[in-house]
Amino acid sequence: MADNTSKLDSLKILLGVSGGIAAYKAVALASKLTGAGSTVKTVTTASACELIRPKSFEAVTGQQVYTNLWNGPEEYEIGHVSLAEWAEIIVLAPATANIIGKIANGICDDLLSTMLCAGWNKKTLIAPAMNNNMWENPAVQQNIQKLKEGGAELVGPATGRLACGTEAIGRMAEPEDIVKAIKSLASK
């Protein structure tokens, strides 16, 4: 049987990062994936850029970070489509209630939500991260159910200390757990 690390070797992963405080963990995730041999391209929301700078992702992946719907990978390409087509797996970490609601309802108002809509048929892993009250909101749970029914897989959220100081469900899964989930998804 092949080594689990080999499941990540040469894998093309598109990492979507939305604006939750857990965005700092996404840099560690990108580093682990790149270290295991994956090529990681990152798409961030404007809110994510307020929390963690694109240069952090560029430093650990050696790849350009995409932040704007109007700046595609190449002048002649449609960025959100070409990025989705390039990817073998799409990982959304952290996935805020906002981006979950957008993709569950087909709202495309920034590069990340538009790319996720264009890549709906790709293997997709979502790592939710939000306050426990937001996670338990019936509308968020309905959106999660829609995404699952559409074929997306979830890792987390975990229970632990949240940004607000509360100990509850809503914490983004640790990068190591997300890597394990990516390996599992890659083998399907």
N, C-alpha and C positions, 0 to 999 in steps of 0.2 A: 504494500500500500504506500502511496506517495506521502511524503512529508507534508504536514498541514501548511507549512510556510510556502510550499510550491504552489498552492492554490492562489496565492497572492502575486506570485512572480509573473510579470508582464501583463497583469490585469489592468485595464483602463477604468479608473474610478473617477467619477465626477462628484466632488464633494460640495454640497450646498450648505451654506452657513447663514442662518438667519440671526436676528438681533436679540438673542438671549444672553444673559451673563455667562452661560456655559460655553460661549464661543471660544473662550480661552482653551477649553479642552479639545476643540476641533484642531488646533495647531498641533497638539500632541498626537492626535489621531492621524493627521496628515503625515507627520514625521514617521510614525510607526508603519504606515502603509507604504510610504516611499522606501523606508529601510528594508521592507520585506520584498521589494522589487516591483511594486505597482507604480504605474504612472498616475499621478493625481493632479487633476485640474480642479481649481476651486472657483466657485461662484458665490459671491457674498452680497447680502442686501446692504443698503445704505446704513441701516441701523447696526448691522454687524460691524461695519467699518468704524462706527463710533466706539465700539468696544475693543476691537482688535484690528490692527492695521494689515492691509493686504501684503505688505512686505514680509510679515511674519510667515505667511503661507508660502510666498515665493522663496523664502530662504530655506524652508524645509522640503519643498517639493521640486525646486528648480524649474517651476512652470509659472507662466503669467497667471495672475488672478483676474477674474472677470467681475466687474462691479456695475456695469452700466449696459442697459438694453441697446444703446446706440453705438457701442464700441464692440464690434464683433471680433472673432479670432483673426479674420482676414477681411480686407475691405470688401471683397466680392461675395463673401459668405454671409448667410443669415445666422448670426451668432447663436441664438437660442436653439435653432434647429441643428446646426452643425455640432454644437457641444453635446446635445442629446444623442445625436447619431454616433458620435465618436465613442461615447461611454458604453462599457459593458455592464457596469453597475452604477446606480446613482445612490448616494448616501446623503441624507439630510440630517445634519447634526451641528448644532441643536435645531430642533424643529419647534418653533414657538406656536402658540395657539393661533396667531395671526397667519403664518404661512400654511399651517395645517388647514385652516378655514379656506384660504385662497385656493389651494390645490384641490381640496375636496369639492369645491364649487366652481372650478374652472375660471377663477379670476386671475387674469394675467396683466399685472400692472407694473412689473419690474422684471429684470432679467431672470432672477431665480424662479419666480412663479411662472413666467412664460416658458422657461426651459423645462421646468417640471411638467408643464402641460404638454409640451412637445415630446417629452420623453416618457409619457405615461405607460408605454409598452415595454419599457426596460425593467430589469430587475431593480427594485427600489427598496432601500432600507431606511426607515425613519426612526430617529432617536429623539423622542419628545423631551422637552425641558420647559417647565413653567411652574408657577405657584400651584399648590395643591387645589385651591379653590377653582382655579382656571381649569386644571386637568379634570376635575370632577364635574365641571359645568356640562349639563346635558347637550348643549350645542356642540361642544368640543368632542364629546363622546360620539355623537352622531357623525361628525366629520371623520373621526378615527375609523368608525365602522365603514363609512364610504370608501376610505382609502384601503382598508383591508379587503373589502369586497372587490376593489379594483386591482388587487394583486400585490399591494405593498405589504412589506413585513415591518414589524416594530421590534425594537430592542429598548426595553425600559418603558416608562420611566422607573427609576429606582426610588427607594425611600431613603431619606437622609436629610442633612441640613440644607435648606433652601436659601437663596440669596436674602430673603426677608428674615432669616433667622429661625424660622419654623422647622421642626423635624417632622417631615411628612413626605408623601409621595409627590413626585414632580421633578426630582433631580435627574439630569441626563445620565445615562449609562456611562460607565467609565470607558475610556478609549480601548482598553484591553477587551472588554466585553463586546464592544462594537466590532473590533477586529474579528473576534470569534464568530459573530453573527454574519459578517461579510464572507468569511471562509465558508460558512454553512450555505449561504446564499449562492456563492460562486460554484459550489459543487452540485447545485440543482439543475 
